[in-house]
Amino acid sequence: MPWRYVIHGPMRLVVSTGWERVTFAELKAHQDQLGSDPDFDPTFNQLVDGTAVTGLEASMEQIRSLATRKLFSPTSRRAFVAPNPAVFGVGRMWTAYHEIATGLENVKMFYDLAAAQQWLGLKELPR
């Protein structure tokens, strides 16, 4: 599966990383696995590193269903990074669905990791 995550408890951060073509089933499995991880805290922030994602295989309805799941708390900030224009566009739809469902603007899209890191208030990226 071209998707993994690491929970950085002391930083209160989840770093999710994807690569190659990512499917709806893989994204949903990622959310399910993260939500059931005993180290996961829904108040953590999230950095989604999609710099190596080449495409997404998911319908707009599937993206909407993922974007409106209540995995993270309303206080969490979630930064999605995708330099690929097509992946960025799908990610932007994700953020729009999230904003419509929650009324919150706590999920943002970025073309580069440095901008996402700054928005999350991270001095450095975890290793």
Residue frames as a rotation matrix with the C-alpha (Angstrom) as fourth column:
MET 1
0.586 0.810 0.000 0.00
0.810 -0.586 0.000 0.00
0.000 0.000 -1.000 0.00
PRO 2
-0.279 -0.745 0.605 1.52
0.711 -0.584 -0.391 3.35
0.645 0.322 0.693 -1.00
TRP 3
0.310 0.438 0.844 0.56
-0.310 -0.792 0.525 5.02
0.899 -0.424 -0.110 2.27
ARG 4
-0.085 -0.319 -0.944 1.96
0.815 0.523 -0.250 5.12
0.573 -0.791 0.215 5.82
TYR 5
0.610 0.230 0.758 1.89
-0.178 -0.892 0.415 7.28
0.772 -0.388 -0.504 8.90
VAL 6
-0.394 -0.690 -0.607 4.05
0.664 0.243 -0.707 8.04
0.636 -0.681 0.363 11.92
ILE 7
0.772 0.628 0.102 2.71
0.330 -0.533 0.779 9.50
0.544 -0.568 -0.618 15.15
HIS 8
-0.439 -0.887 0.145 5.06
0.406 -0.340 -0.848 11.97
0.801 -0.314 0.510 16.84
GLY 9
0.330 0.699 -0.634 3.50
0.847 0.078 0.526 12.19
0.418 -0.710 -0.566 20.31
PRO 10
-0.177 -0.438 -0.881 5.80
0.827 -0.552 0.108 14.81
-0.534 -0.709 0.460 21.82
MET 11
-0.981 -0.183 -0.058 5.17
0.113 -0.795 0.596 17.08
-0.156 0.578 0.801 18.80
ARG 12
-0.205 0.979 0.003 1.42
0.051 0.014 -0.999 16.29
-0.977 -0.205 -0.052 18.84
LEU 13
-0.044 0.021 -0.999 1.69
-0.920 -0.391 0.033 15.51
-0.390 0.920 0.036 15.14
VAL 14
0.363 0.135 0.922 0.76
0.257 0.937 -0.239 12.77
-0.896 0.323 0.305 12.70
VAL 15
-0.288 -0.467 -0.836 2.82
-0.778 -0.394 0.489 12.62
-0.558 0.791 -0.250 9.52
SER 16
0.475 0.491 0.730 1.07
0.143 0.775 -0.615 10.71
-0.868 0.397 0.298 6.76
THR 17
-0.376 -0.691 -0.617 3.06
-0.629 -0.298 0.718 9.95
-0.680 0.658 -0.322 3.62
GLY 18
0.650 0.592 0.476 1.81
0.031 0.605 -0.795 8.72
-0.759 0.532 0.375 0.28
TRP 19
-0.462 -0.775 -0.431 3.55
-0.517 -0.160 0.841 7.76
-0.721 0.611 -0.327 -2.94
GLU 20
-0.979 0.038 0.199 2.71
0.189 0.526 0.829 6.62
-0.073 0.850 -0.522 -6.46
ARG 21
-0.442 0.894 0.071 -0.99
-0.335 -0.238 0.912 6.19
0.832 0.379 0.405 -7.34
VAL 22
-0.973 0.177 0.150 -3.22
-0.114 0.202 -0.973 6.16
-0.203 -0.963 -0.177 -4.26
THR 23
-0.572 0.813 -0.112 -6.71
0.265 0.312 0.913 4.65
0.776 0.492 -0.393 -4.29
PHE 24
0.079 0.742 0.666 -9.84
-0.679 -0.449 0.581 5.40
0.730 -0.498 0.469 -2.31
ALA 25
0.802 0.243 -0.545 -9.55
0.123 0.826 0.550 2.02
0.584 -0.508 0.633 -0.56
GLU 26
-0.096 -0.930 -0.356 -5.99
0.788 0.147 -0.598 2.85
0.608 -0.338 0.718 0.53
LEU 27
-0.613 -0.073 0.787 -6.99
-0.214 -0.943 -0.254 6.29
0.760 -0.324 0.563 1.83
LYS 28
0.436 0.853 0.286 -9.93
-0.608 0.045 0.792 4.85
0.663 -0.520 0.539 3.75
ALA 29
0.635 -0.288 -0.717 -7.76
0.513 0.851 0.114 2.05
0.577 -0.440 0.688 5.18
HIS 30
-0.494 -0.846 0.202 -5.24
0.457 -0.450 -0.767 4.69
0.740 -0.287 0.609 6.26
GLN 31
-0.297 0.475 0.828 -7.95
-0.653 -0.734 0.187 6.65
0.697 -0.486 0.528 8.10
ASP 32
0.736 0.628 -0.254 -9.33
-0.290 0.631 0.720 3.47
0.612 -0.456 0.646 9.69
GLN 33
0.290 -0.723 -0.627 -5.91
0.713 0.600 -0.363 2.31
0.638 -0.342 0.690 10.85
LEU 34
-0.654 -0.540 0.530 -4.97
0.118 -0.765 -0.633 5.73
0.747 -0.352 0.564 12.22
GLY 35
-0.006 0.772 0.636 -8.28
-0.702 -0.456 0.547 6.08
0.712 -0.443 0.545 14.06
SER 36
0.890 0.368 -0.269 -7.80
-0.116 0.753 0.647 2.74
0.441 -0.545 0.713 15.80
ASP 37
-0.040 -0.977 -0.211 -4.12
0.357 0.184 -0.916 3.28
0.933 -0.112 0.342 16.71
PRO 38
0.556 0.299 -0.776 -3.82
0.812 0.005 0.584 3.54
0.179 -0.954 -0.239 20.53
ASP 39
-0.395 -0.784 -0.479 -1.14
0.816 -0.539 0.209 6.25
-0.422 -0.308 0.853 20.13
PHE 40
-0.558 0.246 0.793 -3.44
0.532 -0.627 0.569 8.45
0.637 0.739 0.219 18.04
ASP 41
-0.439 0.452 -0.776 -4.96
0.601 -0.495 -0.628 11.49
-0.668 -0.742 -0.054 19.69
PRO 42
0.200 0.590 0.782 -7.62
0.978 -0.165 -0.126 13.28
0.055 0.790 -0.610 17.61
THR 43
0.895 0.109 -0.433 -6.37
0.199 -0.965 0.169 16.66
-0.399 -0.237 -0.886 18.89
PHE 44
-0.148 -0.985 0.091 -2.99
0.473 0.011 0.881 16.15
-0.868 0.174 0.465 17.17
ASN 45
0.303 0.100 -0.948 -2.19
-0.711 -0.639 -0.295 18.11
-0.635 0.763 -0.123 14.01
GLN 46
0.467 -0.124 0.876 -1.48
0.456 0.882 -0.119 16.32
-0.757 0.455 0.468 10.74
LEU 47
-0.084 -0.521 -0.849 1.01
-0.762 -0.515 0.391 16.79
-0.642 0.680 -0.354 7.93
VAL 48
0.647 0.313 0.695 0.09
0.214 0.801 -0.559 14.85
-0.732 0.510 0.451 4.79
ASP 49
-0.231 -0.839 -0.492 3.14
-0.513 -0.325 0.794 14.54
-0.827 0.436 -0.355 2.56
GLY 50
0.642 0.515 0.568 1.92
0.256 0.554 -0.792 13.86
-0.723 0.654 0.224 -0.96
THR 51
0.240 -0.611 -0.754 5.08
-0.719 -0.634 0.285 15.05
-0.653 0.474 -0.591 -2.69
ALA 52
-0.818 -0.575 -0.002 5.60
-0.445 0.632 0.634 11.58
-0.364 0.520 -0.773 -4.23
VAL 53
-0.087 0.863 0.497 1.93
0.292 0.499 -0.816 10.93
-0.952 0.074 -0.296 -5.07
THR 54
-0.948 -0.317 -0.023 1.49
0.044 -0.202 0.978 10.71
-0.315 0.927 0.205 -8.84
GLY 55
-0.586 0.806 -0.086 -2.29
-0.377 -0.177 0.909 10.31
0.718 0.565 0.407 -8.93
LEU 56
-0.730 0.472 0.493 -5.45
-0.450 0.211 -0.868 9.57
-0.514 -0.856 0.058 -6.98
GLU 57
-0.773 0.537 -0.336 -7.99
0.002 0.533 0.846 6.94
0.634 0.654 -0.414 -7.96
ALA 58
-0.643 0.631 -0.435 -11.15
0.624 0.102 -0.774 8.13
-0.444 -0.769 -0.459 -6.24
SER 59
-0.116 0.702 0.703 -14.42
0.787 -0.367 0.496 9.67
0.606 0.611 -0.510 -7.32
MET 60
-0.577 -0.021 0.816 -15.52
-0.253 -0.946 -0.203 13.06
0.776 -0.324 0.541 -6.03
GLU 61
0.552 0.819 0.157 -18.17
-0.476 0.155 0.866 11.29
0.684 -0.553 0.476 -3.92
GLN 62
0.576 -0.428 -0.697 -15.48
0.654 0.752 0.079 9.09
0.490 -0.501 0.713 -2.38
ILE 63
-0.561 -0.776 0.290 -13.30
0.474 -0.587 -0.656 12.14
0.679 -0.231 0.697 -1.68
ARG 64
-0.136 0.601 0.788 -16.29
-0.562 -0.702 0.438 13.84
0.816 -0.383 0.433 -0.05
SER 65
0.796 0.486 -0.361 -16.91
-0.030 0.628 0.778 10.82
0.605 -0.608 0.514 2.15
LEU 66
0.132 -0.839 -0.528 -13.29
0.879 0.346 -0.330 10.81
0.459 -0.421 0.783 3.34
ALA 67
-0.624 -0.419 0.659 -13.16
0.221 -0.904 -0.366 14.57
0.749 -0.083 0.657 3.85
THR 68
-0.002 0.739 0.673 -16.26
-0.635 -0.521 0.571 14.60
0.773 -0.426 0.470 6.04
ARG 69
0.381 0.042 -0.924 -15.24
0.521 0.816 0.252 11.75
0.764 -0.577 0.289 8.38
LYS 70
0.728 -0.060 0.683 -14.65
-0.508 -0.716 0.478 12.97
0.461 -0.695 -0.552 11.92
LEU 71
0.510 -0.654 -0.558 -11.18
0.609 0.733 -0.303 11.59
0.607 -0.185 0.773 12.64
PHE 72
-0.644 -0.764 -0.051 -9.47
0.634 -0.495 -0.594 14.74
0.428 -0.415 0.803 13.89
SER 73
-0.054 0.602 -0.797 -10.86
0.866 -0.369 -0.337 17.29
-0.497 -0.708 -0.501 16.34
PRO 74
0.778 0.424 0.464 -12.06
0.603 -0.713 -0.358 20.76
0.179 0.558 -0.810 15.26
THR 75
0.830 -0.505 -0.236 -8.94
-0.284 -0.748 0.600 22.26
-0.479 -0.432 -0.764 16.89
SER 76
0.140 -0.805 0.576 -6.51
0.516 0.556 0.652 20.17
-0.845 0.206 0.493 14.81
ARG 77
0.355 -0.154 -0.922 -4.66
-0.745 -0.643 -0.180 21.76
-0.565 0.751 -0.343 11.92
ARG 78
0.336 -0.186 0.923 -4.12
0.419 0.907 0.031 19.55
-0.843 0.377 0.383 8.89
ALA 79
0.166 -0.408 -0.898 -1.71
-0.731 -0.662 0.165 20.49
-0.661 0.629 -0.408 6.10
PHE 80
0.635 0.081 0.768 -1.78
0.394 0.822 -0.412 18.59
-0.664 0.564 0.490 2.81
VAL 81
-0.049 -0.745 -0.665 1.24
-0.554 -0.534 0.639 18.92
-0.831 0.400 -0.387 0.48
ALA 82
0.322 0.172 0.931 0.93
0.608 0.716 -0.343 18.06
-0.726 0.676 0.126 -3.21
PRO 83
-0.378 -0.536 -0.755 3.15
-0.241 -0.730 0.640 19.65
-0.894 0.424 0.147 -5.87
ASN 84
-0.868 0.161 0.470 1.44
0.486 0.470 0.736 17.62
-0.103 0.868 -0.486 -8.64
PRO 85
-0.849 0.527 -0.029 -1.30
-0.526 -0.839 0.138 19.93
0.048 0.133 0.990 -10.04
ALA 86
-0.190 0.821 -0.538 -3.86
-0.307 0.471 0.827 17.13
0.933 0.322 0.163 -10.50
VAL 87
-0.241 0.040 -0.970 -3.31
0.781 0.602 -0.169 15.78
0.577 -0.798 -0.176 -6.98
PHE 88
-0.964 -0.122 -0.239 -3.36
0.238 -0.796 -0.557 19.33
-0.122 -0.593 0.796 -5.59
GLY 89
-0.642 0.767 -0.008 -6.72
-0.589 -0.486 0.645 19.92
0.491 0.419 0.764 -7.30
VAL 90
0.053 0.638 -0.768 -8.25
0.215 0.744 0.633 16.81
0.975 -0.199 -0.097 -5.75
GLY 91
-0.505 -0.326 -0.799 -6.81
0.835 0.048 -0.548 17.85
0.216 -0.944 0.248 -2.40
ARG 92
-0.978 0.189 0.090 -8.37
-0.199 -0.973 -0.120 21.27
0.065 -0.135 0.989 -2.79
MET 93
-0.155 0.957 -0.246 -11.74
-0.393 0.168 0.904 19.58
0.906 0.237 0.350 -3.35
TRP 94
-0.123 0.010 -0.992 -11.09
0.727 0.682 -0.083 17.60
0.676 -0.731 -0.091 -0.14
THR 95
-0.872 -0.270 -0.410 -10.53
0.485 -0.601 -0.636 20.83
-0.075 -0.752 0.654 1.79
ALA 96
-0.737 0.663 0.128 -13.65
-0.541 -0.694 0.476 22.41
0.404 0.281 0.870 0.29
TYR 97
0.057 0.761 -0.647 -15.80
0.041 0.645 0.763 19.42
0.998 -0.070 0.005 1.28
HIS 98
-0.357 -0.273 -0.893 -14.30
0.865 0.266 -0.426 19.57
0.354 -0.924 0.142 4.78
GLU 99
-0.998 -0.053 -0.045 -14.99
0.064 -0.940 -0.335 23.31
-0.024 -0.337 0.941 5.10
ILE 100
-0.416 0.909 -0.025 -18.59
-0.541 -0.224 0.811 22.90
0.731 0.351 0.585 3.92
ALA 101
0.126 0.476 -0.870 -19.23
0.334 0.806 0.489 20.00
0.934 -0.352 -0.058 6.33
THR 102
-0.069 -0.268 -0.961 -17.59
0.981 0.155 -0.113 21.56
0.179 -0.951 0.253 9.38
GLY 103
0.899 0.334 0.285 -17.59
0.315 -0.943 0.112 25.31
0.306 -0.011 -0.952 8.81
LEU 104
0.647 -0.734 -0.206 -13.89
0.057 -0.223 0.973 25.23
-0.761 -0.641 -0.102 9.74
GLU 105
0.863 -0.469 -0.189 -10.86
-0.312 -0.199 -0.929 26.30
0.398 0.861 -0.318 7.75
ASN 106
0.482 -0.680 0.553 -8.37
-0.682 0.106 0.724 24.11
-0.550 -0.726 -0.413 9.59
VAL 107
0.286 -0.401 0.870 -7.33
0.560 0.807 0.188 22.04
-0.778 0.433 0.455 6.54
LYS 108
0.564 -0.181 -0.806 -5.07
-0.550 -0.810 -0.204 23.70
-0.616 0.558 -0.556 3.97
MET 109
0.813 -0.316 0.488 -3.35
0.561 0.649 -0.514 22.66
-0.154 0.692 0.705 0.76
PHE 110
0.471 -0.754 -0.457 0.27
-0.468 -0.653 0.595 23.51
-0.747 -0.066 -0.661 -0.01
TYR 111
0.878 -0.248 -0.409 2.59
-0.331 0.305 -0.893 22.98
0.347 0.920 0.185 -2.96
ASP 112
-0.025 -0.968 -0.249 5.66
-0.145 0.250 -0.957 22.56
0.989 0.012 -0.147 -0.74
LEU 113
0.223 0.050 -0.974 6.60
0.776 0.595 0.208 21.14
0.590 -0.802 0.094 2.65
ALA 114
-0.782 -0.605 -0.148 8.22
0.572 -0.603 -0.555 24.36
0.247 -0.519 0.818 3.92
ALA 115
-0.619 0.626 0.475 4.97
-0.471 -0.779 0.413 26.34
0.628 0.032 0.777 3.63
ALA 116
0.386 0.766 -0.515 2.99
-0.015 0.563 0.826 23.54
0.923 -0.311 0.229 5.30
GLN 117
-0.134 -0.556 -0.820 5.56
0.869 0.332 -0.367 23.31
0.476 -0.762 0.439 8.07
GLN 118
-0.938 -0.227 0.261 5.32
0.118 -0.919 -0.377 27.04
0.325 -0.323 0.889 8.70
TRP 119
-0.218 0.944 0.248 1.49
-0.545 -0.328 0.772 26.99
0.810 0.033 0.586 8.77
LEU 120
0.511 0.367 -0.777 1.58
0.315 0.761 0.567 24.13
0.800 -0.534 0.273 11.30
GLY 121
0.750 -0.268 0.605 4.04
-0.604 -0.651 0.460 26.11
0.270 -0.710 -0.650 13.44
LEU 122
0.878 -0.477 0.036 6.77
0.440 0.835 0.329 23.47
-0.187 -0.273 0.944 13.19
LYS 123
0.520 -0.782 -0.343 10.34
-0.569 -0.617 0.543 24.64
-0.637 -0.087 -0.766 13.66
GLU 124
-0.609 -0.676 -0.414 11.56
-0.780 0.418 0.465 21.53
-0.142 0.607 -0.782 11.85
LEU 125
0.366 0.709 -0.603 10.09
-0.770 0.594 0.231 18.46
0.522 0.380 0.763 10.29
PRO 126
0.468 -0.177 0.866 10.26
-0.633 0.617 0.468 15.29
-0.617 -0.767 0.177 12.37
ARG 127
-0.357 -0.669 -0.652 12.63
-0.919 0.377 0.115 12.58
0.169 0.640 -0.750 11.21
